[in-house]
Amino acid sequence: MKLLIVEDNPELCSLLQERLQKEGFAVDAFNEAEDAYSVLDTMRYDCIVLDLGLPDGDGLDILTDLRAKQNMTPVLILTARDGLEDRVKGLNLGADDYCLKPFEMEELIARIRALLRRPGGALGVELNAGNLTFDTVSREVQIDGDVIALARRELDVLEELMRRYGRVVSKQALEESLYGFNEDVGSNSVEAHISRLRKKLNKTTASISVHTIRGVGYILADNTDDD
């Protein structure tokens, strides 16, 4: 899943990005409103963490613009503005949650996950495909109740494929969901993660596997289906 952070404090912005990446999210982070407007015109995110006091604009204007374009991406306002009027205004303009600074990182992460679990949100607590179960909170995968060990990127790939179980996911879509703008991505990174994930699943009793649709993308489907 891909998150956007718009936070004017570079140090806090980097801290948030680093921590959320460790939680398994792909994260793009910017300090200015202009960058936020630009990226929101071209990229789709699953949740936005939005500061209000930006050096070149107000986060509420970004929120207003977003909703005017019928973009219903969940928005969590992260700000030091603690007045009742500010909180009410933000929520009335379409924000989904409001978190005051200073804050506890664990609480912020829990709030983001709660937004993603809302009906229509990107995050289900538990994903199921074949005899695989993926707990998206603990990030634990089980096959018929037995836990299997997967690396972080393999978990990320599997989660994206399980969310679109039975549907083809393009390499570009996978890449965009796995990496932020500033992350170095090798030309064969996705293929490498797919290959390792496929090998690990094939060594288990998984009833599903990752199939390659040449020139199109990847699909998680029953083992009886052809590549």
N, C-alpha and C positions, 0 to 999 in steps of 0.2 A: 504493500500500500504506500501511496505517495502523499507526503505532507508538505505544505508550504508554511514557512515561518517568515513573518514580516516583523522585525524587531529592530529598533533604532540603535540599541546598545550592542556594538559588535562583539564584545566579550560574552554577554549573555546569549546573543544569537548563536555564537559558535558553541557555547556550552549546551544549549538546547539541541542544536543540530547533532552534536556528537552523541548526546545521551539518547536521543530518539532513534538515531541510527543503530545504536547498540540494542535498542528494543525491537529492531527488525524492520523499521520503516525506512523507505527511501525519502530523503529530506532535501528540499531546496530552501535556501535561506537568503534573505535580502534585508538590507538596512533602510532602503528608501522606497517611498511610495511609487516613484516612477518605474522602478524595476518590477514592483508588484503588478502594476497595471500591465506592463509589457508581457510578463510571463503568464498572467491570467488570460491573456488574449489567445495564447497558443497551447497552454498545457492544461490537463485535467488533473485535479487533486482530489483526494478523498477527504481531506480536512485541512483547514487553514487556521493557524495560530496568528492572531493579528494584534499588534501593538497599535495604540491610538496616536501617541505623540511621535510622529515621524518627522525627520528634519525637513522634508519637502512637501509635507501634506498631513492630512488627518486620516487615521485609519477608518474613521466612520465614513469618509467619502469613498474609500475603496469598497467598504461594505455596501454602501448605497448603490454604487455603480454595479457591483456584482449582482445584487438582487434585481436591479432594473433590467439587467440582461437575462433575467430568469435563471441565473446560476444559483442553484440551491445547495452548493457545497457547504457542509457544516463549518461554521466559523466560531472559534473560541477567542474571545477578546481577552488579551493579556495586558493589563495596564496598571498604572499607579493611580489612575483617576478613581477615587473611591466614593465620590459623591453619588447620592441616590439618583439625582437627575441624569448623571452620565450613564449609570447602569441601566436605568429605564430607557434612555434614548437608544443605547446600543442594542438592547433586546428588541425594542420596537422597530428598529431599522432592519432587523432580521438576524441578529447574532443568535447563536444557539446556546452559548454559555458565556460566563463572564468570570474571569479569575484575576484576583488582585495581587499585585506585587507588594511585598515579597511573598513568595509562594514556595511550597514544598514540591520538589520535582516529582515525587511519587504521586502526589495528588494531581498534578497537571497531566501526567501520563494516564492516570486512571480516568480523568475527565475526557481526554481525547478518545480513549478506548470506549468510554460510555457513549460518546457521540457517534462513533463508528458502528456501535451495536444497535443504534436506533433503527426502527423499521425503515427499510430502504437504504440504510447505511451500508458501509463497505464491510463492516466487521460482524461476523457471526461468532458467538462464543465457541461453538463447535462445528467443524465442517466434517461432512461424511462423504466418502466416495468409495464404492466397492466395500472392501473390508477394512479400509483405512479410516481412522478418526484423527482429526487435527484439532487440538485444543489451542485456540488462537491467543489465549491469555497466558498460559504456561509455555506455549510453543512446544508442545509435546505431541509426537505422532505415535499412534499405536496401530498395530495390525492384529486384528482379532484379540485385542487386549494386551498384546506384548509391545513394549516400547522399543522403537528403533532409533538409533543415533544418526542424526543428520547434521551437517555443518549449517551455519547460518544462512548462506546463500542458497543452499539446497532446500532449506525450509522455506525461504522466500519464494523460490520457484514453485515448489509444491503447493504452497498456499495460493498463489495466483492461479495455478492450473486447477486446483480444487474448487476455487470460487467460480470457475467457468467450466466446470466438469462437463465433458461431452461436447464442448465447443472449442474451435481452433483459436489459439492465441498466437498472434504474430510475434516474431522475434523483436520487432520494435516495441510492441506493447509490453513485452516482458522486460526489455531493457529499461524502458521508462519507469516501470513500476519498481525496479530493483535499485536504480541508481539516481542520485541527485545530479544537478548540473556540474558541480565541482568535483565529482568523483571521476577518477581515471577509469576508463572502460576499454578493455582490449577488444579488438574486432571479433574475437572468438570467445568472449567471456560467457555469453549466454549458452553457446554450444557446449562449453566445458562444464558449466553447472548442470545442464541437462544430461550430459553424458554420465557424470558422477551420480546424479540422482537416479538415473535409469538403472545403472549397474547395481546400486544399493537396493533398489526395489526388486530387481530381478533375482537377487540373492535371498529374498524373503518369500513368504507365502502370500504376498500381495496379489489380489485378484485383478488389479489394474496396473497399467504401466504407461510410460510416456511414449507417445507415438509421434513420429515426424511426418508432417505433411509437406513434402518437398516443394520449396518455393513459396510456401504459405505460412507455416508456423508449426506449432506443437499442440497436441491434444492429449488429455488424460482420458484414457478409455479402457474398456475391458480388455483383458489379455487375449481374448479370442479375436479381437479386431486386428486387421493387418496394418503394418506400417505404411 
